[in-house]
Amino acid sequence: MMMNDSCVAAVRINQDLCSRCGVCFSLCPFEAILRDAEEGRLSIDIQKCQVCGICYSACPVSAIEMSYYDYEGLLDYVRKAHQELNSDALVMMCRGNSPGPDEIEEIMDRFGLEGMSYIPLRVPCAGRVPTSFFFNALQSGVRNIVSIQCNDEFCRMKEGTKIETRRMLLGKALLRQLGYPENTFNVVKYSRKAVLNTKECVGCDKCVFICPYQALVAEPFSSPSIITEKCLGCGACQTVCPQNAIHVKGYRFDDIMESYGAAASSMKARGARTTILVLSCQWSEYSALDNPERTLKERNAMILEIPCVKGMDPVHIVKALEQGFDGVMAVVCSPQDCKLQNGKDASDRQVEVLSTYLKKRGLLDRFEMHELSPRCEGDFLTRFEAFQERIAAMPSSDPTAGKEGR
């Protein structure tokens, strides 16, 4: 995805601080760090950068600056949360594979932390956080830290979990020498997978056909079987299941859409003229997903996270418009940035079907899809405000008829 001329890069190298040691150059999994062969000067190719933060966490002189999840900002969040929540545990999670509250409690029980309240902290990649951050968190009053990372082979940033696991193990060994309890630092590997309800499955095998990773296998006289070692949790299977018998763990959209529809009605009851639903791929936008209150506050908008554009079900967009939202904006990664590269043809077909249906219903102009990246700071809000302004200028839609005017 080409950056526009006004793009404010979210990752920068402060040349006044850079020692040109080349650590960032050697660690970048996307070859986005460039090194001048003669002078050794380092720079960032913003077109290749995925804002994973591995370079940021590895720089020994703090010469790399980040717009999202900077060191002091994260530490300040932990300190404030510790005081407000009186929580003794910090649970750090990769945004692509963050478990639900029940699963987090099960994980904490495993390390003897049952019943302990915790501070949730979600970051784009475990590799973004240096070991010193955890030591400072302990100094702030936190007693136990649980790092829930993607399984190495499913890391969306390629090397992030491997790098962070090594750091955590070294930190754990140091804490042991200093007399800290064994469960002060804890590392868990976790990846979201598809879950099949065999009681609801009718054996149509549409999920087998659509899966871009061959993680579903048809069985002759029963429901398909899931090969968990191959599943990447993209959500393509759940978009084609006619019985809603399969879903990615943590993404039960039907239940979520019902509550969102109630929220849209509530906003309308309060006199909101324009209500917007944003469907956002978790890799194309950071700030709005992690702090929707601050980003979308007083804008009469809600945001729903999807694991990938392949998990964006056209039915949910239609249902959102029928339930009272005046417009739906989808925010997805470009094909070059997609963290789940396989299955692009499936997502293209879904968008084509959606556009055709919305056109027939006279609702096509109430839906927009944008390819965005966290590389450009503020790009999301610019697009959102333009879309909201356009929808506000349109006549109100009748959710029961799906036509213009009331």
Buried (B, 14 or more C-beta within 10 A) or exposed (E): BEBEEEBEBBBBBEEEEBEBBEBBBEBBBBEBBBBEEEEEEBBBEBEBBBBBBBBBBBBEEEBBBBBBBBBEEBBEEBBEBBEEEEBBBBBBBBBBBBBEEEBBBEBBEEBEBEEBEBBBBBBBBBBBBBBEBBBBBBEBEBBBBBBBBBEBEBBBBBBBBBBBBEBBEEBBEEBEEEEBEEBBBBBBBBBBBBBBEEEEBEBBBBBBEBBBBEBBEBEEEEBBBBBEEBBBBBBBBBBBBEEBBBBBBBBEBEEEBEEBBEBBBEBBEEEBEBBBBBBBBBBBBBBBBBEBEEBBEEBBBBBBBBBBBBBBBBBBBBBBBBBBBBBBBBBBBEEEBBBBEBBBEBBEEBBEEBBEBBEEBEBBEBBBBBBBBBBBBEBBBEBBEEBBEBBEEEEEBEBEEBEBEE
